[in-house]
Structure formats: C-alpha cells, structure tokens
C-alpha cells in the first residue's frame, strides 16, 4: 500500500479525460398568407421559415493535450406534420465526426453545409425575416446548401480572423449533392462592432430548376420544356462578400453575391445580387428591413423584407414578417423561396410565427 500511494496521488492529481453529449433543437411554426401561388392566394400553416426545425446531438470527448474528438448529428423535420426534411434523410442537416484542437483548429468528415451559409447568412437582408426573402431560388446557397462526402477544416481564431476549407468527393458520380467534385472556402473577420466575411463554393454536377426556382421560361438560351425542367451544370460557382457594423442598438449590413452557371454546350451567365439591411434592437424587440436586387440574363428581381421579432425569453420568440418580390423581364414571374411561382410578376408573404430553441 505504501508503494502504491504515490501512484494513487498522481492519479488523483491528473484530471481524467471528460466527455459530453448534448441534445438541442429548434421548433418553428406559424401562419402564412401568400398573395399569389399559381393564380390564387393561399393561407397555410407552415414551419422552418425563420429557422429550419431540427433535432440534434452534439458530442465531445477530451483526449488530452488540447485534443478532442467531436461529432454532430442533426435531423430536420416539419413541425406541422412531423415528417423528415432533406429528402427523408435521418440526419439530413448534419452527420459529421472529427478531431478538434485548441491551437490547430478542427477537421471533420461527413455531410454538412458548405461555407456560404455559415459565413454570409448574417449579412443577408432576409437574415431576420426568414427563407421567403432569400435570393431567388437560393441561387447563391446563402440560405444553406449541403455537400456529402466532404472533409472540412476550420481554423482557430487568429485575433478575430478565421478561415475554412472543404473538399467534397463525387464518389464515382454517386453523390446526391454533386456528380463531380466540389470545394468550398471561407474567411471572416470580427473586431468589436465590425464583421465581414467572404465565401465561395464550386460544384461540378450541380442541379438547378430555374423554372420553379426563379420563375423564368428560358435559361442560358434554352427554352424550358416545363417549369420543372432540371439542368445538371458541369460548372457552378457561387461567391459572396458581406459586412456589417453595429452602431449601438442599430446594425447595418450589406451583401453582394455572384453565381456563375455553365452548361455543357458552353453557354454561361451569372446571377448578381446586392442587398442592404438595417436592424434595430429596442429591449426585447428587434425591428428590421432590407432590400435586395438580383439579375440574371434579361430577368431581374427586387425583394423587400420587413420584420418584427419579440423575445418572450432567451429561448422563445414570436415574430411578424413580410417578404415581397417583384420580377421584371420577358416571361419572368415572381417566386419567393420554397413557394410555387406566382402567375404574375409579384408575390408577397405575410407571416406570424413562434420559435422555440432548446
């Protein structure tokens, strides 16, 4: 016993590796009135507008020396019906595992968002009003787009500066998100009231449906057979840069993006956007407004956003939002993201909702 006592003392003095698993989620649901969907107004109960409803598990195991094993599993679901989102995938929002180090950053592998949403969403005019006001068809992926089979590196914070790199493999063309290889990169900087971010994503074999997503009847010189006609693009690249500055309770933000499309026949063009917004905090109430202008070929879209968000607690808020899109150009109809196209050049959505985070 005397001989073992030093070992016992050493064991008590050395902290044992720790591990933890946390459960978290978001529930969003509300009542929406859309002015024109295929020629008629629709009132519906829908969810995942301010934030996608989700249930997630996040884990971390301390391996010693500043190194830790980490994982994240996250499923998306519809609060109004209970069905799974993301095509019915069990963990369609995230399924990753990897290693994290305080000094060297973290590396993970699996299915997760590319770098557009995490870096640029906070600068988008629709950040506080939800997905209806995002860029037409979410062409620039700022509302959130996933890549399968990817390896991601995220750097530590270097005096406010951070960067990220991602590479997604095509797995012989069997990947559901990219028939070819894909990559994404980001850089961001934060210093007190000032924030800025840059992100870019390039995908070989990206599928778009411009008829239902953008409300157009032609795309890169090709007339659409039906509104649901899909194009698998050999080359697709979205790039954006945004910034914000907080003047006390008031925050001004701006974001510009450029999304380049290229068909197999060599035809190409880019959707260019510019948006600005302002948000003002008054106690538990946040008021916001914004405008975005987007243009592709001879079509253009102007989107206005208005929002009022009141926090009943740190976890629960109620909100009222209004998103309006006006289209212009030959045979171009308005369509707010996740909605079917309007029969005219305008579409509006008025919504009241509640959101709870846990």
N, C-alpha and C positions, 0 to 999 in steps of 0.2 A: 504493500500500500504506500509506503514511504517512497519507493522508487517510482511509482506511477503518479505521485502527486504533482510533479512539475508538468507532466503531460496534461493532467486534468486542468491545471491552472491555465496552460496555454490554450486549451480548447475553449475554456470559458472566456478568455480574453480576445479570441479571434471571432469576429461576427460570422455567423453562419449565413450562407447564401440564402436570399429570400426570393420568393416567387409570389405572384398575384394574378388573379383573373378578375376582370370587372365586366359587368353587364351594363349596357347603355342602350338608349333608343330615342327616337323622335316619333311623335304621333301628330299628324297634321290633317285636319278635315275642315270643310266649310261648304258654304252655299255660293254657287257661281251663276251669274246670268251673262250668257254670251249673246251678243246682239244679232249675229247672222252666221249660221252654220248651214251651208248649202241652201240658203234662201229663207231660213226661218230662225227665230230666236229660240234659245234653249236655256232652261233653268235646271241645274243639276247639283247633286251632292257629289263632290269630288275631293280628292286628297293629294298630298305630296306637291302642293303648289308653292307654298312658302319655303318648304324643305321637303325632300323625299322622306316618307315614313320609313323607318328602319328599326331593326333589332340587331345588336352587335355584341360580340365578345372580344375583349382585348386582354392579352396576357403578356407577362414579362417575368423572366427568371434571371436573377443576378448570378452571373458566372464568376464574379470576382475580377479584380483589376480594372474596373470600369466597363467590363464587357457584359452584355446581357442578351439573352435570347428573347425574341419578341414574336407575337403573332396577332393577327386581326382577322376575324370572320364577321361578315356583315351581310344581312339579307334585307332586301327591300320588299315592301308589301303595300297593298292598297288598304288603307284604313276603312274605307267604306264597304269593301267586300271581303277583305281578308286574304285575297289571292296574292301569290308571289309576283313581284315585278321582274324586270330584266329577263323576260322570256321564260319565266318559271324556274330560273336557277336557284338552287338552295341558298347559295351565298353569292348572289349576283353583284352586290355592291363592293365586296372585298373578300379575298381569300389569299392571305399572304403569310409568310413566315421568314424570319431572318435574324440578323445579329445587329446590335447597336452598341456603339462605344462613345463615351462622353467626348473623347478627344478627336476621334476619326470619323464620326458620323455613323450612318446605318445603311445596311444593304438588305433588301428583301426580294423575294421572288413569288410570283403568282399572278392573280388577277387584281387590278386596281385601276383607278383613274390615271389618265395621263397628266401632264404638268399644267395644262391650260386652266382647269377649274381651280385648283388649289392656289395658284399664283395670281389669277386675274379676276376671279369672280367678285371680289370685294370692290373692284373699281367699276363694275358694270352698272348702268343705270337701273337695271332690274334687280340688283342685289337685295333690296329691301322689299320689293313688290312681287317677287316670285317668277316662276318659269314662264308664265304667259308673256312677259315683256322681254324675254331674251332674244338674241339675234335671230332673224328668220331661219327656221329650220335648225336652230343651234348650229349654224354652219361653222362657226369658229370653235365649237366644243367648249365654250366657257361655262355653259350650264352643266357640263360633266359628260365625258365620254370615256369608256373603259378600253383597256387593251389586255388581252390574255397572254399567257406565257411570257411575262416580262420580268426583267431583272432591273431593280431600281436602286440607285444610290442617292442618298440625301446627305448633304454636308452638315457639319455643326455650324453654329452661329459664329461668324468672324466679325465681331464688332458691328453687328447689325446686318451683315451680308451673308446670304445663304444661296446655295445652288443645288440643282437636282439633275440627274441624268437617268434616262430609261432606255431600255432596248427590249423590243418585243419580237419574238421569233414567229415565223409563219407556220412552223411545224409541218412543212411539206404542203402548204395550202389548206390545212385542215382547221386553222384557227377561225373562230367565229367572228373575230373583230378585224382581222387583216389577212387577206390571202397571200400577201407578201410580208416582208419585214417592216417594222415600224420603229421609230425612235421619238423621244420627246426630251426636251431640256428646259430648264428654267433658271432664273436668277432673280433675287429680290433683295431689297434693302429697306431697313426701317431705322429711323432715328427720331425719337420723340413723336411730334405730330405729323412727320413726313413719312410716307410709304410709297414705294414704287416696285413694279415687277415686270419681268419680261418672260415670255414663254413661247415655245414653238413645238409643233408636232408634225411629223411627216409619216404618212402611211401609204404603203403600196397595197392596192386592193381594198380601197375604202368604198363602201356603198352609199349612194345618195339617191333620194327620191324627190327631185326638185318640184314635181307637180303638187304633191301633197305637202311638202315641207316649205316651199317658197311661194306656191300659188302661181307658177308660170306654166306656159304651154310649150315653150321651147327652151332648150338647154344646150349651150355651146353650139348653136347652129342646127341642132337636131330637134325635129318636131316630136313631141311626146305622143306615143300611141294611146296611152291612158294616163290619167293623173298619177297613178301608182307606178308608172314605169321606173325601173331602177337602173342606175348606171354604176358599174364597178370601175372605179378610177384607177388606172395604173399609177398615177401620181396625185397625191393630195397633200397640201401643206397649209397649216394654219399658224399664224404668227400674231402676237399681240403685245402691246406695251401699255401699262396703265400707271397712274399715280394718284395719290390723294394727300390732302393736307387738312388738318383739324385746327380750326380757329375756335378754341374753347369748345362749346357745345355744337358747333356747326362744322360739318365736314364736306369739303368739295372734292369731287373725284372726276377723272376723265380716263377714257379707254379708247384705243384705236386698234383694230384688227384687220388682217388681210388674209383671206382664204383662197388659195390657188387650186383650181381644178384643171386636170388634163385628161383628155380622152385618148383611147388607143389610136385614133386617127390623127392625133397631133393637135386637135383643137383645144384651146385653153383660154381661160379667163380667170378673174379673181373677184370675189366679193370683198368690198372695202367698207369698213364701218368706222364711225366716230360717234362717241357718246359722252355726255356730261351729266352730272347729277349733283344734288345737294341734299344733305340730311341734317336735321336739327333736333337735338335732344332737349326736352323740357320735362325734367323729373323722370317719370316712368313712361312718358310718351315720346315716340320718335316720329317726326313728320319728314317725308321725303318726296322728291320729284326728280324726274330726269327725262332726257330725250336722246334718241339715237337715230342716226341716218345711215342706211345701208344701201349699197348699189352693186348690181351685177348685170353686165351687158346693158340692155336698154331698160331694165327694170330697177325700181328704187322703192324703198320702204322707209317711212318715218314713224317711229314708235314713241309714244308718250307714256310715262309712268307716274302714278301718284300713290302714296301710301301713308297710312296712319297705323302705328303699331303701339299698343299699350300693354305694359308688362304688369300682370297681376302679382307675379312673384319672379324670382330668378329663373324658374323653370317653365312658367306658364304665361303665355301672352295671347291677346285677342287682336285681330287686325282687320283693316278695311283697305282694299286695294282697287285701283282702276288702271287697266292697261288698254291702250288704244293704238291700232296700227292702220296707217293709210298707205296704200300702194299706188304706184304710178308706172306707166309704161305699157306697151302693147300687150293685151291679153294677160295682164298681171292682176291677180286677186290677192286680197289680204288674208293672212292666216297667222294667228298667234300660236306659239309653240305648244304642241300637244293637242291642238284643236284641228278639226277639219276645215278646209278653206271656206271662206265666205263666197257668196255668189256675186259680190261686188268688190270695190276697191277699198273697203274699210271693214274692220272688225274690232269690237270692243268687248271687254270682260270686266264686270263689276263683281267683286267677291268680298264676303265677310267670312272669317275663319278663326279657328283656335288652334294653337300649337302647344304641345307639352313635351318637354325634354326630361329624360331621366338617366 
